Amino acid sequence: MVHTIPITKARIKLGEIAKRAHLKGEYFILEKDGIPVAGIMSADELEDYLESQDPKVNQIIKEGYKEYLAGKTRHARNLLDELRSDVNKYKKSKKNNNVQRKNS
């Protein structure tokens, strides 16, 4: 939800405004003499916005989307299963190496 508030009133309620932006995802447009001059949003959302303006990030997104359309992706659950399997194989290998060293 977007709220418009005079800067003088926002200054008095800044703590409350910041809390609402952070916890509830509300937006605030600050006005001076009825003219919008600034906005307040959560820091997380601002970081996401700034990141989306980075040409390098946009290029990575485009490349990822092309790979997705080409069917070069897999479900995250399958990737996690594969990683767990690799970790388990590594642990077993390490355990077997330790047993062999003790028997030597």
Secondary structure as the mmCIF struct_conf table of DSSP 4:
data_model
#
loop_
_struct_conf.conf_type_id
_struct_conf.id
_struct_conf.beg_label_comp_id
_struct_conf.beg_label_asym_id
_struct_conf.beg_label_seq_id
_struct_conf.end_label_comp_id
_struct_conf.end_label_asym_id
_struct_conf.end_label_seq_id
STRN STRN1 VAL A 2 PRO A 6
HELX_RH_AL_P HELX_RH_AL_P1 ILE A 7 ILE A 12
TURN_TY1_P TURN_TY1_P1 LYS A 13 LYS A 13
HELX_RH_AL_P HELX_RH_AL_P2 LEU A 14 LYS A 24
STRN STRN2 TYR A 27 LYS A 32
TURN_TY1_P TURN_TY1_P2 ASP A 33 GLY A 34
STRN STRN3 ILE A 35 ILE A 40
HELX_RH_AL_P HELX_RH_AL_P3 ALA A 43 SER A 52
TURN_TY1_P TURN_TY1_P3 GLN A 53 GLN A 53
HELX_RH_AL_P HELX_RH_AL_P4 PRO A 55 LEU A 69
TURN_TY1_P TURN_TY1_P4 ALA A 70 GLY A 71
HELX_RH_AL_P HELX_RH_AL_P5 ALA A 76 ASN A 103
#
